[in-house]
Amino acid sequence: MEEQFVLRVPPSVAERIDRLLNETASSSHDQSLNLSFSEDGRNGTFVIGDDQFPASLLDLPSIVESYKTYDDNVLIKTADIGQMIMIREDGDPAPDGMEYRHGVTPPMRDARRRRFRREPDLNPELVQRVEKDLLNIMNGGTAGNFDMDMNEQDEVGEESARNTMKKAVATPATKPDVSEAGTNAGEHERSDSDESDYSI
């Protein structure tokens, strides 16, 4: 695997880089090409010829895969690209933050807002309470509000059990009507299936 990044430059700079790559070093007047970063590693300067441009290292919203081919038939993956160096004109504003909001292709425009789920708004007090309860449980104790819930459930369960017992005592069990064994002793009860015609 190789280490790669995306270099995004203004159109005027792109033409100069293209000329520099296509011409020989002796005939090119843009012989110097340099990129240096400050101590934070995110902001720097891009130099081509005698001109300097501000540069920023930004994280892409998604991974871009890079492929190589030697015979225009088989593609070989060479890298996962997750960062982009953006070269700006002097008057252009600097991007907000370290993460670029757009992807590399047009369908990924404003991808951070449209395609990815936002982080949920969590109440810090609730998070601290749950964390404290988890630590108590891991140390062999119980959660703080768990004891109160269990007491309430026990009271509700005992009350429902008492109500069930009262209903069982109030309603006596009724026996189903059973015909006497001797009345139809000689006859066989016929069902609907006995009357079906088996002749086809």
Secondary structure, 3 states (H helix, E strand, C coil): CCCCCEEECCHHHHHHHHHHHHCCCCCCCCCCEEEEECCCCCEEEEEECCEEEEEEEEEEEEEEEEEEECCCCCEEEEEEEEEEEEECCCCCCCCCCCECCCCCCHHHCCHHHHCCCCCCCCCHHHHHHHHHHHHHHHCCCCCHHHHHHHHHHHHHHHHHHHHHHHHHHHCCCCCCCCCCCCCCCCCCCCCCCCCCCCCC
